[in-house]
């Protein structure tokens, strides 16, 4: 019997980085809650990277997100 590891659910959200233009990104729950890099998903040496916005019934809900240094430099 083969065991498959479940992939985390992802969502497409509006990302507003600290520097640069807003863009749509696909992220997981761990990235949404700032526990993993918004770019690559690592959990090492994270810094504030901006916010993502998820749709709600009335107005988008903002979430602070984080990035690792290599992904932050690549933006």
Secondary structure, 3 states (H helix, E strand, C coil): CCCCCCCCCEEEEEEEECCCCCEEEEEEHHHHCCCCECCCCCCCCEEEEEEEEECCCCCCEEEEEEEEHHHHHHC
